[in-house]
Each structure stands twice: as C-alpha cells, then as structure tokens.
Amino acid sequence: MNTQWASPAPHEAREAREAHEPRTQRSISRRLAVMFALVALFVFSLVGSGLFLVLRVQLEQHLRDSLDNRAEVARLIVTHVSNPDKWKIAKEKLADITPRDGSTLFAVSSNDPRFEYGSPPEGRVIKRVLGGYERFRPKDRAYDMLMTTLTIPPNADRPPLQLFVAIDCSPNVHTMRAFGLALAAFMALSTIAVLLLSYSVARLGLAPLTRLTRDASKLSPTNRSQRLNTRALPMELEDLAKSFNGALERLDHAYGRLESFNADVAHELRTPVTILIGQTEVALTRDRSIEELRHTLQSNLEEFERVRAIINDMLFLARADQGERATGLVEVSLAAEVNRTLEFLEIPLEEAQVGATASGDARAFVNTSLFGRALTNLVMNAIQHCAPGATIAVSITREHGRVRIAVANPGEPIQPHVMAHLFDRFYRAESSRTNSRENHGLGLAIVKAVAEMHRGTVSATSANGINTFSFSVARFGSETRPAEGVALPVPPVVETKSAAT
C-alpha cells in the first residue's frame, strides 16, 4: 500500500524535464550583487557630486580671490596717479604685472585719452556673479574669463577712471575636467569592485541556503522519515527549515493515514466479499431446496448491505475531508431533536434493557439529518457498552458560541492511549468483541465529520466509571445566519446496529 511514495516515475520525469529546460531563473547571489552595486553606484554618485560641487565652489572662490588681489594691486597703482607723467610710470607697472601668457588682462578707460591703458576685453557675457563679477567668453579665446570693474575717483589732473581686470578660467576648467574624469573612473572601478565583492559575500552568506537546497534535493519518496538538518542554520533559514519539516511531517502523517485507511478499507471489504464467495460456492456444490437458497440469498443480502454501508460511509467521509460544510441548515430545538432520536432508538434501548434521559436545551442551526445521524451513533455506541439496567444520559449545554451534546454511560474505564484514537476511522478498542462484524469502525469518525461540518469539535472522557462522548455544533452554521440550501447526502442507516462503532 506504499505505492504513493514508492513510485519514482513522476519525480524522475520532472527532474529530467527540468534538466532539459533552459534555466531562466536569476541567481539570488547575482541579484544581490547587482543590487548592492547599484546602491554603491548611487552612493558614489552622491558623494562624487558633492565633492565635485565643493571643488568647483572652492576653485571659483580661489579664482575670485586671485582676481581681487590683482585688481587691488592695479587699483593702488592707478589711484596714486595725478598727472600724465606719473601715468606713464603707472602703465609700465601695469605692463610688468601682466603675465606673458595672457592669463590676466588689465585695461583702463577714461574720458581723457592720456589716461588710458589697453582696451576692455570684448566678448559675450555668460552670467553675472554677486560681488560685481562677470563671466564672459572673449572672442579670441577658447575659455571663459572672470572680470571685475573698479571705478577710480579723480585725483588732481587725472579724471575718474574705469579699471578692468580679467583673469582666465581655463585652469579651473582643466582641473574640474581632470577631477571629473578621475572621479568617474574611480566610481566605475569601485562599483565593479563592489559588484564582485558583493557576489562573493552573497555566495558566502547564502551558503547555508545552498546547503539546505542540497539537503532538500536528497529527500527521497522512499524514505518518508527523512528531514532537513536544521543545525548551524541562520535564524531565518532555521524557521524555514522547521516549517518545511513540519510540512513533511504532516504529509507523512497524511500518507500514513491514507495507507492505513486503504488497508482498513480493503480489510473491511474483504470479509463480506469472502463470506459472499464462500456462501455462494457452498450453495453451488449441490442441489439446494428453495428454502435453503432463500436463506443463502438472505445472508448474502445482509453482507451486501454491510458493503453498501461501508461504501456510503466512506463516500460521506471523503466529502467531509474535502472541507464541505453542512447545508440545508434550519434553526431547531436540539432538545426536540434529541427526544426524536431517543424515540427512534426505543427498540434497541428496550432490547439492551437500557434507559435514556435527556437534559438541557438550546437552539441552533443544524442539518437535522446529519445531527440525527451523529447522535444516533453516539447513543448506539453507549448502548453497546452499557450493562443491562444502566441509564444513558444525554445532555445539552452551551459553550462559547457553540452547543455541546454529550452522551454519558456507565462502563469500563477507557485507557488514555485508546482515548486518543476513538474517533479514528476503523479503530476498534476491542478487535475481538462479539459484534465486530456488525460494526466497521466508522461510527465515531462520522460523528467527528458531522461536528466539523457544523464548525464544531468532538471529545471523549472517562472518569469515575462514566464514559462520555460528545460533539458540538456552532449555534449558527456560518458567520451570519445561514440560508436554506441543498443538504449533503447522509449515509443511510440500513440497520440501527450498523451505526455504532
């Protein structure tokens, strides 16, 4: 019955298909490295832009300071001139402080041609800077110049003068260009270095994930107990591995239940089928009278009813496993439903010489057919475990938005290890009891399914010689008051005895 796990064909086929398919997935290490590189490039760009702006401001300030110093020297030379003779000396001094490379230009204009020097530079003004500075592009130069204009007041025979001092901006331009290229190269190389280092660091950091992936790839369907090794894993991956191991554990339990379920079904069906075959073979060995054939057919009919009951119960539980909720809900008095069920079971109660009492009441939305089936199973279970003269007590209590229906009967104490499996399918605490043929171990499982369909639970207790089995139903079948619907098919009760566990 281990075919679900033992067959490697789907797994191998999937691996073969994945091996031939082109790998389009992106590596986490590469993605992290690229993201780190982009972040680094962004940071480098911000820092580089800040440095570039600071350097440009400082160079421009240095250029203005140099221009002011030279303008101040020229102003002192021109200011003390009071006549044409001294102006000749002033022009010689201006010529001496003028660099040969033409990086600084001096010019003086006046209404009196005798007090002029050079000619003001001509060109297109690019912008005006605070402080009386002008940045312009001369006609005969490839780079801008920064110029300041000073007004010199008259002195004796000298009229007022206009002093023009201009300084070349090309050193600043060359410096900024070289710095920009160096900065760009540094940013590019640094980004590449960050990319490579980030890839190495990411691979190192993701080594536990790689190891975890390698361990997961070794999981085999033939070894259901195998789990991922969670030792020496980071906290995040440890939680992931534990969650994955939990999922494997649940799958293992599910497959174990499925295997046990299939084995139990085969075992339960094998008994009536074997009986049918044996009785039929015996009937065919020699001629039989009509009465004998009728007896054989009657016995076969009972076995067919048993098979049908098992199949109907199995189909019902399969639908319940798929998460179906009870529909066709109506608001009823549960006490009335309990009394109706006890009245229906009056004959079995009399045959077992057992009494039954009911207490409590509550209203709830239930599927009356499912509710009656669950209660019938609990009462029949109590009847089969009661001594003659005992009394079965059915009680109805409210609890936290639900209503619990409990069936208590005096009986032998139930061991804890048995209590944990009472609501499992095909489970019998006494495999050799006399009525084992009449019960196929699905009665309490159906009670649990009915409770879950009504958003309830089941429980069992054994104390002070009293065994109590109970199930609960929500007072409302859904989060709001339910509407009428089509009820789920209820497994039919062919014989009252077949409803018990």
Secondary structure, 3 states (H helix, E strand, C coil): CCHHHHCCHHHHHHHHHHHHCCCCCCCHHHHHHHHHHHHHHHHHHHHHHHHHHHHHHHHHHHHHHHHHHHHHHHHHHHHCCCCHHHHHHHHHHHHHHCCCCCCEEEEEEECCHHHCECCCCCEEEEEEECCCEEEEEECCCCCCEEEEEEEECCECCECCEEEEEEEECHHHHHHHHHHHHHHHHHHHHHHHHHHHHHHHHHHHHCHHHHHHHHHHHCCCCCCCCCCCCCCCCCHHHHHHHHHHHHHHHHHHHHHHHHHHHHHHHHHHHHHHHHHHHHHHHHHHHCCCCHHHHHHHHHHHHHHHHHHHHHHHHHHHHHHHHCCCCCCCCEEEEHHHHHHHHHHHCHHHHHHCCCEEEEECCCEEEECHHHHHHHHHHHHHHHHHCCCCCCEEEEEEEEECCEEEEEEEEECCCCCHHHHCCCCCCCCCCCCCCCCCCCCCCCHHHHHHHHHHHCCCCEEEEEECCEEEEEEEEECCCCCCCCCCCCCCCCCCCCCHHHHCC
